[in-house]
Each structure stands twice: as C-alpha cells, then as structure tokens.
C-alpha cells in the first residue's frame, strides 16, 4: 500500500441539489515500510536502537503491526531477544494475528528482509505518516467543532484548542535530538566565551543595557527562562520595558553585534501605552503629560528625533489579551522566521492562558503548564524568555518587605522551571507610605529623633531600586542596586560616587 497525503473527507457542505457521498480516502500509511522495519528488528534487535527513542506502537497504521511492535518493545526492554521463535508462543493464540497467518507471519516478516541498514529511515517514514494522520484528525475535529453551535465555546476558544493540539503534535513530532559528543559541547562553550571576550562589555548573552545586571548575569542567555517578579508599583513592567528596549536599541546601533530583536507580549497594557512609556524615557517628558498633551514647543524636536530613532529599533509589540502559551509559541516562530528573534518578554505570566479551556479549574496546574511552555519556547527558539510574575500578599505581612522565592504566586513550578529569578524592590515606595506619626505618649525628642531617622533613610533610598537575584543556574545570586526615576519610569545604572556626593 503506497503512501498518500489526503483528508478523510471533503468538509465543504453541499450546496444545491443533493450530491453523492464524498469518496472515502485511505489515510496516509506505508505497509511495506512497517513490514520492513518489523522484519529488520526481528532479524537483528540492534535495529531497534535506531527507532526506539521516538517510535511507539501506536505510530503504526496496521493494528497487527502495532501489536507486534509492542511485543518486540516489551521483550527488548526486559533484556530478552525478540525474534520469531521467542514471540511465537505469544502470538500462537492471537486472534488478530491469525488473520495474517498466525505466528508464521512473524517468520515471513523476517524472511523477507533484505537489509537492516535502512531501519532508521523506515522508522522516520512511519512516524511522519502517523503525524500526517494526526493532522487529518485535528483538521477533521476543527471542521466538526466549527459547525457546532455551542454557546459556551466561542470561535476563539476553538482556535485555542486547535493551537493546543498542534502545539502538542509539534512537540511529539520532532524525531531529532539525542546525545551530543562532549567535544562538540566544549567547542560551543569556547566559542561562546570567545564572543564574550571580543565584546567590550564581556557579555555572553543579550545585553540588558544595565552594566551591573550584565556583570551579575553575563547578559540574558539563549534558552533561559527568566522570571522577573515584584509586588504592584515596584516597577517590574518598567524594568522589563527598559531591558527590552535597551537590547533592541543596542542591536540597531551596533549593526547586529550587540543586543537583539525583541518580541514583547504586552497582555496588560496596549501597544500605545507601552510606546508612551518608552517615549517618556527617551525624551525625558513625563508620560502623564504626554497623554494629556501638556507638551512645550521646545519638546517637539525631541519627539521628532525620538520617533525616527524608535522606528528603526527591532522592537515588536503584541498586545493581544488573554493569549494562550501555544499562541505565544506560534507567534514567536513566525517573528523569528520573518524578522529574526533574540529575546521574548511576556508581561505578565498570570495573564496567559493554558492550552485547555478548562484550565482555570486548576490554576496551579495551569500555571505549571504555562511555565513549562515558556521554557520550551526558550529552548526551541534558543532565545531568553523574560516572564513577569506577580507575588503573593505575604510580602506585605512582613516587616522586611523584600521578596523571597516562597512569595512567587500560585505555583512552585515557576521557581522550578526558571533559570533565573529576579525580584524588583523599591524601599522608597514603602517608606513614603510609612511616614511616622506622633504617638499619644511620645515626647517631642523621641518623635523628632524617629522622624529624622525616617527622613535620613528615605534620603538614602531616594530614586533607587534593588534587583534581587534569588536564583541563577549559571552564576551567583545577590542584589544589584539601580537608579530609578519614577517620573519617566526609567531604570539606569546607579553611580554610587555621585550618590554619595549628593
């Protein structure tokens, strides 16, 4: 039976006079390849090593071949020899195999083998045809679901479910991979170190544009999932935006030698709001004044110059709300294919949807699926993925408001799947809301002393922020102090000497 690539039926509805039933078309399969592979393994069990990693019994089209391959797999996994003799007893009384001639069919498969060299190619052919049959099944389900009128399931829900099925199919459809010689891994590590050595910044990954963070992390590394978390008003979106824009601007200015092409998924803010933030940072005009139109005539040349520079930055924003993780993966693939891609930012993780429409019934499980999906995107596309995350309210109940790993909201899988976990913390925010008030039984001296200590501490942390690196697979943890200008939502390197002089 030769391979075919066609659908089971024509899904188009009939129009006009009644027509004859659509012709049935045989799903894609290759019986000869299945027989050749099974015969090769029965002759020489070492042939199984070429397909055992990716091929499963259900990948075969013929149910009899499925049963034979399952039996072979079980025997080999037990460390036993699988051949027509050892499998004979198993199939002597098998009614399904009796249709093919009983256990004599096993001997026939082995006898017709010409070579076992092509076993790997046979296995890939069988697997490819299985994927094609699955695609037909997904397409058939899509058509049938689209014709249904279910008020509880919208068209977008159906698209999400279809994306999930395709995402799962793509995850199981790759037969590449396996062990890599350590010598190749060492060469790659040395090449990466050489790239960092030749750069003035000595950054191996994508630069954040913040010197102290780059020193601590070595830049943002390909295939890494970076979690950037913080309580509301700490500035996590501002920091993520600054890092993403710094990378895109560095890529533009260096001719592609530094930084990278950035894909920014803004699930909370619109693209226009994000652009306003970046514009406020570049021209140093408060964002609220830009929105209200309170702009001086002297500011317009700055806007013109900034808009020209920003238009050339490889910075792409997707502000579609409530995206599923499979949709994020699809759009990242498309961007990488059309424009290139070196960094992905998701603002924020808890606004993503899992693949299942019923995922909200178990939020912890859904968040686990999302973090695994983001990590898979980072590895597949070989880019760092920065995902912003909320923190639980437990932070507010402690005297020291600095976040800890245990404060990550809703799922321990966030910490588990992440390669780097960073927290944004601004003590100034809490101090400004904790201005001392005089206690009923407190003397003037005590109150004044307490008030002065508060003012002193407020002055010390004014316009500063801390980035607490609580987890890093590739390097040390620790705290990095940054400059923060809330007026322009701008983070920068903290010049400690100037800070001390002030």
VENGIUR-V435307 format. One record per pair of residues at least 24 apart in sequence whose C-alpha atoms are under 7 Angstrom apart, sorted by the first residue. I is the first residue (numbers start at 1). GAP is how many residues later the second one is. If there is no record, write none. Layout:
I	GAP
I	GAP
//
This chain:
1	29
1	30
1	31
2	27
2	28
3	25
3	26
3	27
4	24
4	25
7	129
11	132
27	106
28	101
28	104
28	105
29	32
29	100
33	89
33	93
34	26
34	92
35	74
36	77
37	82
37	85
37	86
38	31
38	71
39	70
39	71
39	74
40	70
40	73
40	75
40	76
40	79
42	40
42	41
42	42
42	68
43	40
43	67
45	37
47	69
47	72
50	69
50	70
51	69
51	72
54	121
55	68
55	72
59	67
59	68
59	71
60	66
64	32
64	33
131	42
157	200
160	164
160	195
161	194
161	195
163	163
163	164
164	162
164	191
167	159
206	41
206	53
206	54
207	40
207	52
208	35
208	38
208	39
209	34
209	37
209	38
210	282
210	283
211	282
212	268
212	281
213	267
217	258
220	164
221	163
222	156
222	160
222	161
222	162
223	155
223	156
223	159
223	160
223	161
224	154
224	160
224	161
224	195
225	150
225	153
225	159
225	160
225	161
225	193
225	194
225	195
226	159
226	160
226	161
226	192
226	193
226	194
226	195
227	159
227	160
227	161
227	162
227	191
227	193
227	194
227	195
228	158
228	159
228	160
228	161
228	193
228	194
228	195
229	159
229	160
229	161
229	162
229	193
229	194
229	195
230	159
230	160
230	161
230	193
230	194
230	195
231	159
231	160
234	190
234	191
234	192
235	189
236	188
237	110
238	251
238	252
239	252
242	248
242	249
245	70
248	65
248	66
248	67
249	64
252	61
260	82
260	83
261	53
261	54
261	79
261	80
261	81
261	82
262	52
262	53
262	54
262	79
262	80
262	81
262	82
263	52
263	53
263	54
263	78
263	80
263	81
263	82
264	52
264	53
264	54
264	80
264	81
264	82
265	52
265	53
265	54
265	80
265	81
265	82
266	51
266	52
266	53
266	80
266	81
267	52
267	53
267	54
267	55
267	80
267	81
267	84
268	79
269	50
270	49
271	46
271	48
280	208
281	207
281	208
281	209
282	24
284	204
285	203
286	201
286	202
287	201
322	29
322	30
322	31
323	29
323	30
324	28
324	29
324	30
324	31
325	27
325	28
325	29
325	30
325	45
325	48
326	29
329	48
342	41
343	40
343	41
343	42
344	40
344	41
344	42
345	40
345	41
345	42
346	40
346	41
346	42
347	40
347	41
348	39
348	40
348	41
349	38
349	39
349	40
350	39
364	46
364	47
367	44
368	43
368	45
368	46
371	43
371	46
372	45
375	42
405	65
419	53
419	54
420	51
420	52
420	53
421	48
421	49
421	50
421	51
422	45
422	46
422	47
422	48
423	44
423	45
423	46
424	42
424	43
424	44
425	40
425	41
425	42
426	38
426	39
426	40
427	34
428	30
428	33
428	34
431	27
//
